[in-house]
Amino acid sequence: MTDISRLPGPQSDKWEWQLLGACRAHDTDLFFHPEGERGPNRSNREASAKAICAGCPVIVECREAALAAHEPYGVWGGLSEHERETILARREHATAS
């Protein structure tokens, strides 16, 4: 009999958490800045996106997926692009030390 214990599981199991995201009920424009957006407009939009993330049942899964993928754009798991860059830089520095 073939041993299937080492085969990867279905990929849908890996990403199924996305179906539970609070962001699914909102326009994606809220989570991704338009080109050239700066200052209060950007801060206010990000704060609104983060407020949605704060009540999301899969915020941890979303955040970890975005960090693992080095997601360069948008608010993911309650973190902005800059916040993710900072976390990743700290992780790289910690592993290099």
Protein Blocks (a to p, Z undefined) as FASTA:
>chain_A
ZZfklpccdfklmmmmmmmpmklmpcfklmpccehiacjllmmmmmmmmmmmmmpcklmm
mmmmmmmnopagdjeehiafklmmmmmmmmmmmmmZZ
